[in-house]
Amino acid sequence: MAIAMTTGYSAQTEGALLCIDAASDWALTCVDQLAASDSHVLIDYGAADGGTAVGLWSKVLDRLHANQPQAHLTLIGNDLPSNDNVALAENLAQQIPRKAKPTVLVSARSFYEPSVAPGTVSFGFSATAMHWLSQSPGPLNSHTHVLASGDADALERFTTQAMKDWNYILELRSRELKVGGRLLTVNLSRDNDGLYLGHNGGKTRNVHDQLHQIWRRLADEGVISEEQYQQGTVLNFYKSPEEFMAPLKDDTSAAYRNGLRLVDERTVYVTCPYRRRWNENGDTAAFADGLMATIRSWSRHSFVSAAGEAAADRVYDELRQRIADAPSEWSLDYVEHHQMMEKVAS
């Protein structure tokens, strides 16, 4: 499976930036709780190009330096081997002139793998990254996103894969954290009413249904084959709060046995910034361009890998037009689950 965010991801994902900003209070709480040490390793798991988290890491580094001015700080950015790691390095380097004078590094391996040595991380952070699945759970024949598909069998398979991945991710992170270290995850989620990114309960159109309609029409018109249609699945899954917390409530899970414990959790909602501006200024062209671009930033690779660049471009040309034709019916509202964890002696 190929996962890759579009080039210039941060510039196209204002909503992700707002989600990170909404977690900055808990990030500062985490570093305030760190025991004094000669050095601290901080890592951003699934950072993409790093641009959306520049402000958060500035706050974290400044706070930790103020708390522990003698400690050397190392900030590591991590994503996937397919990531734009040149851009990630450039965005991380923006922190070097700060008073803390941190060392900044790029980890070019997947967050589904070990990233650093065991027992070395003081503070781990991840935002809008760990909803991607490590592998396909099998075919999704009637839609491009499982949560909008109504396919009970596929939902069971995707849930199983998502929980397998999440358990393993937390196991890896629990090994990498030092005792007393903190982990904060800010994940796209599904709330207790079933709302998730792209589905706000019918206030506006379900974005995933719209993508599927366009993709299905391309198949009906012979632009893509039936095989390509079925391969155009967005391989992510928005977990519920209970699913996020499950490994930390199970004393037999690897993460729990390694000492990872739940400190706090909350569900946070972020209103679509593109829609908010359209409400204020009525600039439909800018709204259509901006909303289309942010949807494209995380979904395009699914269609490119299935049917190539030209077919994917047609999806987003039509998506932009649909938004422009009925702007009041569109919004991309975020549902986020924040989970604060600590490693204790096991």
C-alpha positions in Angstrom: 0.0 0.0 0.0 1.3 3.4 -0.9 0.5 6.3 1.4 1.8 9.7 0.5 0.5 13.2 1.3 0.6 15.7 -1.6 3.6 18.0 -2.0 3.0 21.2 -0.1 0.8 19.3 2.4 0.9 21.9 5.2 -0.1 24.8 2.9 -3.2 22.8 1.9 -4.3 21.5 5.4 -5.3 24.5 7.5 -7.8 22.2 9.4 -4.9 20.0 10.5 -3.1 23.0 11.8 -6.1 24.0 13.8 -6.4 20.5 15.2 -2.8 20.7 16.4 -3.3 24.1 17.9 -6.2 22.7 19.8 -3.9 20.2 21.4 -1.2 22.7 22.4 -2.5 23.0 26.0 -2.1 19.3 26.6 1.3 19.2 24.9 2.5 21.8 27.4 1.0 19.9 30.2 3.0 16.8 29.1 6.3 18.6 29.1 5.6 20.3 32.4 5.3 16.9 34.0 8.7 15.6 32.8 11.3 14.9 35.5 14.5 16.8 35.4 17.1 15.3 33.1 20.4 16.2 31.3 18.6 15.7 28.0 15.3 15.0 26.4 14.3 13.4 23.1 11.0 14.7 21.6 9.5 13.1 18.5 6.7 13.9 16.1 5.3 10.7 14.7 3.6 11.1 11.3 4.7 14.7 10.9 4.2 14.8 7.1 6.2 17.9 5.9 6.2 19.3 9.5 4.7 22.6 8.6 1.5 22.3 10.6 3.3 21.6 13.8 6.0 24.4 13.7 4.0 26.5 16.2 3.4 23.7 18.6 7.0 22.6 18.7 8.1 26.2 19.2 5.9 26.4 22.3 7.0 23.0 23.6 10.7 23.7 23.2 10.4 27.1 24.8 8.4 25.7 27.8 10.7 22.7 28.3 13.8 25.0 28.1 12.3 27.4 30.6 11.6 24.5 32.9 14.9 22.8 32.5 17.4 25.3 31.0 20.4 23.0 31.3 18.8 20.1 29.5 19.8 19.4 25.9 16.8 18.9 23.6 16.6 16.8 20.5 13.6 17.0 18.2 13.0 14.2 15.7 10.5 14.4 12.8 9.1 11.0 11.6 6.7 9.9 8.9 6.9 7.3 6.1 9.7 6.6 3.6 7.5 8.1 0.9 7.3 11.4 2.8 8.7 14.7 1.6 11.5 14.5 4.1 13.4 17.4 2.6 10.5 19.7 3.5 10.3 18.0 6.9 14.0 18.8 7.6 13.5 22.4 6.5 10.5 22.9 8.8 12.3 21.2 11.7 15.3 23.4 11.2 13.1 26.5 11.9 13.5 25.5 15.6 17.3 25.6 15.7 17.5 29.4 16.3 15.3 29.1 19.4 16.8 29.7 22.8 16.8 26.0 23.5 19.2 25.5 20.5 17.8 22.0 19.9 19.3 19.3 17.8 16.9 18.4 15.0 16.8 15.1 13.1 14.7 13.3 10.6 13.7 9.7 11.0 13.0 8.3 7.5 11.3 5.1 8.6 7.6 4.4 9.0 5.8 5.0 12.3 4.7 1.4 11.9 8.3 0.5 12.8 10.6 1.2 15.7 11.9 4.8 15.3 14.4 5.3 18.1 16.2 3.3 20.8 14.1 1.8 23.6 13.6 4.0 26.7 14.8 7.2 25.1 11.8 9.4 24.3 10.6 11.9 26.9 7.7 13.3 24.8 6.1 11.7 21.8 3.4 13.5 19.8 1.3 12.5 16.8 -1.4 14.4 14.9 -3.8 13.3 12.2 -1.6 10.5 11.1 -2.4 7.2 12.7 -5.8 6.6 11.0 -4.0 5.2 8.0 -4.0 1.4 7.8 -0.7 -0.5 7.4 -2.3 -2.9 4.8 -5.5 -3.5 3.0 -8.1 -5.5 5.0 -9.5 -6.8 1.7 -11.8 -5.4 -1.0 -14.3 -2.6 -0.4 -16.5 -3.2 -3.5 -19.2 -0.6 -3.1 -17.6 2.6 -1.9 -14.3 4.4 -1.5 -14.5 4.8 2.3 -15.6 2.0 4.6 -17.4 4.2 7.1 -19.7 5.6 4.4 -20.2 2.3 2.7 -22.9 0.6 4.8 -21.0 -2.7 4.2 -21.1 -4.5 7.5 -18.6 -7.2 6.5 -16.1 -4.6 5.3 -16.6 -2.6 8.4 -15.7 -5.6 10.6 -12.6 -6.3 8.5 -11.4 -2.6 8.6 -12.1 -2.4 12.3 -10.0 -5.5 13.0 -7.1 -4.1 10.9 -7.4 -0.7 12.5 -7.2 -2.2 16.0 -4.3 -4.5 15.1 -2.4 -1.4 13.8 -3.3 0.7 16.8 -2.2 -1.9 19.3 1.1 -2.3 17.5 1.7 1.4 17.2 1.1 1.8 21.0 3.4 -1.2 21.7 6.2 0.4 19.6 5.7 3.8 21.4 5.6 2.2 24.8 9.0 0.6 24.2 10.5 3.9 23.0 9.3 6.1 25.9 11.4 6.3 29.0 9.7 5.8 32.3 7.9 9.0 33.1 7.7 10.0 29.4 4.5 11.2 27.9 2.7 10.4 24.6 0.0 12.7 23.2 -2.0 11.5 20.2 -4.4 13.8 18.2 -6.2 11.5 15.9 -9.0 11.8 13.4 -11.8 9.9 15.0 -15.5 8.9 15.1 -17.5 10.3 17.9 -20.2 8.6 19.9 -22.8 9.9 17.5 -21.0 8.4 14.5 -19.6 11.8 13.2 -16.2 11.9 11.6 -14.1 13.9 9.1 -16.3 14.6 6.1 -19.6 13.5 7.8 -21.1 16.1 10.2 -24.5 14.5 10.6 -26.1 15.9 7.4 -25.5 19.5 8.0 -23.7 19.4 4.7 -22.8 16.7 2.2 -20.9 13.7 3.2 -17.5 14.3 1.5 -16.7 10.6 1.2 -20.0 10.0 -0.5 -19.2 12.8 -3.0 -15.8 11.3 -3.8 -17.3 7.9 -4.3 -20.0 9.3 -6.6 -17.4 10.9 -8.8 -15.2 7.7 -8.8 -18.2 5.5 -9.6 -19.2 7.7 -12.5 -15.7 7.4 -14.0 -16.1 3.6 -13.9 -19.6 3.8 -15.4 -18.3 5.9 -18.3 -15.3 3.6 -18.9 -12.7 6.1 -17.9 -11.4 3.6 -15.3 -12.0 -0.1 -15.2 -14.0 -2.0 -12.6 -10.8 -3.3 -11.1 -9.4 0.2 -10.8 -12.7 1.4 -9.3 -12.4 -1.3 -6.5 -8.8 -0.4 -5.9 -9.6 3.2 -5.3 -10.2 2.7 -1.6 -9.1 5.3 1.0 -7.3 3.0 3.4 -8.0 4.8 6.6 -10.3 4.3 9.6 -11.6 6.7 12.1 -11.7 5.0 15.5 -14.1 5.7 18.3 -12.9 6.9 21.8 -13.4 3.5 23.2 -11.4 1.9 20.4 -8.6 4.4 21.0 -8.5 3.7 24.8 -9.0 -0.1 24.5 -5.3 -1.1 24.6 -4.8 1.0 27.7 -7.7 -0.7 29.5 -6.6 -4.2 28.6 -3.9 -5.3 31.1 -2.9 -8.1 28.7 -2.0 -5.8 25.8 1.7 -5.3 25.0 1.5 -1.5 25.5 -0.1 -2.0 28.9 2.4 -4.6 29.9 5.2 -2.2 28.9 3.8 0.4 31.3 1.8 2.7 29.0 -1.1 4.2 30.9 -4.0 6.5 30.0 -3.8 9.9 31.7 -6.7 11.7 30.0 -8.8 11.8 26.8 -11.2 14.1 25.1 -13.1 14.6 21.8 -12.5 17.9 20.1 -14.4 19.4 17.2 -12.8 21.8 14.7 -15.1 23.7 12.3 -14.0 23.8 8.6 -11.9 27.0 8.2 -12.6 27.2 4.5 -16.3 27.2 5.1 -16.0 29.7 7.9 -14.2 32.2 5.6 -16.8 31.6 2.9 -19.5 32.5 5.4 -17.7 35.7 6.1 -16.6 36.8 2.6 -18.8 34.9 0.1 -15.7 34.2 -2.1 -17.0 30.9 -3.7 -14.0 30.5 -6.0 -11.5 30.6 -3.2 -13.7 28.3 -1.1 -14.0 25.7 -3.9 -10.2 25.9 -4.5 -9.3 25.7 -0.8 -11.7 22.9 0.2 -10.9 20.8 -2.9 -7.1 21.2 -2.2 -7.4 20.1 1.4 -9.5 17.0 0.5 -7.1 16.2 -2.3 -4.1 16.5 0.0 -5.0 13.3 1.9 -7.1 11.3 -0.6 -5.3 11.8 -4.0 -2.8 9.0 -3.5 -5.6 6.5 -3.2 -6.9 7.3 -6.7 -3.5 7.8 -8.3 -2.3 4.4 -7.1 -5.5 2.8 -8.5 -5.8 4.5 -11.9 -3.0 7.0 -12.4 -2.6 10.8 -12.4 -5.1 11.7 -15.1 -8.0 9.8 -13.5 -7.2 11.4 -10.2 -7.1 14.9 -11.7 -10.6 14.3 -13.1 -11.9 13.5 -9.6 -10.7 16.8 -8.2 -11.7 18.9 -11.2 -15.3 17.7 -10.7 -15.0 18.0 -6.9 -14.1 21.6 -7.2 -17.0 22.2 -9.6 -19.5 20.5 -7.2 -18.3 22.8 -4.4 -18.5 25.9 -6.5 -22.0 24.9 -7.7 -23.5 24.5 -4.2 -21.1 26.1 -1.6 -23.7 26.2 1.1 -23.8 22.4 1.0 -20.1 21.8 1.7 -17.9 21.8 4.8 -15.1 19.6 6.1 -15.5 19.6 9.9 -12.9 17.7 12.0 -13.7 15.2 14.8 -10.5 14.6 16.8 -9.7 12.4 19.7 -6.9 13.6 22.1 -5.3 10.9 24.2 -2.6 11.7 26.8 -0.5 8.8 28.0 2.4 8.2 30.4 4.8 5.3 30.8 5.2 4.0 34.3 7.6 1.3 35.6 6.2 -2.1 34.6 
